[in-house]
Amino acid sequence: MELQETPEVIKRDEQWSAIIPVEASLNEWDKTIQAIPRLISEVQNQGIHPASPLFYRYRRMGDQHAPFALEIGFALEDKTHVEGELLLSAMEPGTYVTYLHRGHPDQLFEVDPLIREWAANEGIEFSITDENGYEAWTGRYEFFLTNPDDEPDPNNWEIKLAWLTTG
């Protein structure tokens, strides 16, 4: 597999989001999918207007058995009051490598090392620390640009990746 296009480097300002935190290993990934209708319901019931498509923010990576720590949410225009299951979170300001993936989300496992290789060749480092042998990211996002209600075939989805750099 090759990257479909060259990643971009962009500056982002801090942006608040309404999120639901989830911990799930790959074997329990349905927990993340089950959180989406709860998130949408809470956002609608609280009259919140999302300023972005749905995103996954990876705080800590995991594997088949060790849980990923992530946030599932929507960006907001402004910091706002949230309640119930929703929490406020902030997207860190800084420089991000972004990449538009077209295809099934499962292909992102193959895209990951390609973006890392591209970044290394460009002298770019990501904002990552070690947490008990697993990567802890300051800012690693997947924005789901395609609504599954409009396009049920995940092979046709567009997902925008945004990874915070150290620069």
C-alpha positions in Angstrom: 0.0 0.0 0.0 1.1 3.6 -0.7 -0.2 6.9 0.5 -2.9 8.1 -1.8 -1.6 11.7 -1.5 1.1 13.6 0.3 0.3 14.6 3.9 0.0 18.3 4.7 1.4 20.2 7.6 -1.1 22.8 9.1 -1.4 25.0 12.2 -4.5 24.6 14.3 -5.8 26.8 17.1 -7.2 25.3 20.3 -10.7 24.0 19.7 -13.2 22.7 22.3 -15.2 19.5 21.8 -18.0 17.6 23.4 -16.8 14.0 23.9 -17.5 10.7 25.5 -14.4 8.9 26.8 -14.1 5.2 25.9 -11.5 2.5 26.8 -11.6 -0.6 24.5 -9.1 -3.1 23.2 -9.5 -4.2 19.5 -11.3 -7.3 20.8 -13.9 -4.9 22.4 -14.0 -2.3 19.6 -17.8 -2.5 19.6 -17.7 -0.3 22.7 -16.5 2.5 20.6 -19.3 2.0 18.0 -21.9 1.7 20.8 -20.8 5.1 22.2 -21.6 6.9 18.9 -25.5 6.9 19.2 -25.2 7.9 22.9 -22.9 10.8 21.9 -25.3 11.9 19.1 -28.3 11.7 21.4 -26.6 13.7 24.2 -25.5 16.4 21.7 -29.0 16.7 20.2 -30.7 16.7 23.6 -28.4 19.4 24.9 -29.0 21.6 21.8 -25.3 21.5 20.9 -24.3 22.3 17.3 -21.2 20.3 16.2 -18.5 22.3 14.3 -16.9 19.2 12.9 -17.7 15.7 11.8 -17.5 12.9 14.3 -14.0 12.2 15.5 -12.0 9.6 17.4 -9.2 11.1 19.5 -6.6 8.5 20.6 -5.1 9.4 24.0 -3.3 6.0 24.4 -2.8 3.3 21.8 -3.6 -0.3 22.7 -3.8 -3.7 20.9 -6.0 -6.8 20.8 -6.0 -7.1 24.5 -4.8 -3.8 26.0 -7.3 -1.1 25.8 -7.0 2.1 23.7 -8.0 5.2 25.6 -9.9 7.5 23.3 -12.5 10.2 23.1 -15.4 10.1 20.6 -16.8 13.5 19.9 -17.6 16.6 17.9 -15.7 19.9 17.8 -17.6 22.9 19.1 -17.6 26.6 17.8 -17.0 27.8 21.4 -16.5 26.4 24.9 -20.0 25.5 26.1 -21.6 23.9 29.1 -22.1 20.1 28.8 -23.7 17.7 31.1 -24.7 14.0 31.5 -22.3 11.7 29.8 -20.7 14.4 27.8 -17.4 16.0 28.8 -15.5 18.9 27.5 -12.1 18.4 25.9 -9.7 20.7 24.0 -7.9 20.0 20.8 -4.3 21.2 21.5 -3.1 24.1 19.4 -0.1 23.5 17.3 1.3 22.0 14.1 -0.5 18.9 12.8 0.3 16.5 10.0 -3.0 15.8 8.2 -3.8 13.2 5.7 -7.0 12.4 3.8 -7.6 8.6 3.7 -10.2 7.3 1.2 -11.2 3.7 2.0 -12.1 1.3 4.8 -11.1 2.4 8.3 -9.3 -0.9 8.8 -6.8 0.2 6.2 -5.6 2.9 8.7 -3.4 0.2 10.3 -1.5 0.1 7.0 -1.5 3.9 6.5 0.0 4.5 10.0 3.6 3.4 9.2 3.5 5.2 5.9 2.7 8.5 7.5 5.4 7.9 10.1 7.9 7.2 7.4 6.9 10.3 5.4 7.2 12.4 8.6 10.6 11.0 9.5 11.9 11.8 6.0 10.6 15.4 6.5 12.2 15.7 9.9 8.9 15.8 11.7 8.3 14.2 15.1 4.9 13.5 16.7 3.9 14.5 20.2 4.1 11.0 21.8 5.2 9.7 25.1 5.4 6.2 26.5 2.7 5.0 28.9 3.5 1.5 30.2 4.9 0.4 26.9 2.1 2.0 24.8 2.1 5.3 22.9 0.3 8.2 24.6 -0.5 10.9 22.1 -1.2 14.6 22.9 -3.2 14.9 19.7 -4.1 12.0 17.3 -7.4 12.4 15.6 -9.5 10.6 13.0 -12.3 12.8 11.6 -15.0 10.8 9.8 -15.9 13.0 6.9 -18.4 10.4 5.5 -21.7 9.9 7.2 -22.4 6.1 7.3 -26.1 6.9 6.8 -25.3 8.5 3.5 -22.6 5.9 2.5 -23.0 2.6 4.2 -20.0 1.0 2.4 -16.9 1.8 4.6 -14.7 1.1 1.5 -16.0 4.5 0.2 -15.5 6.5 3.4 -13.2 9.5 3.7 -11.3 9.9 7.0 -9.1 12.9 7.8 -6.2 12.2 10.1 -4.6 14.9 12.2 -1.5 14.1 14.3 0.1 16.8 16.5 3.8 17.3 16.0 6.4 18.5 18.4 7.2 21.5 16.2 
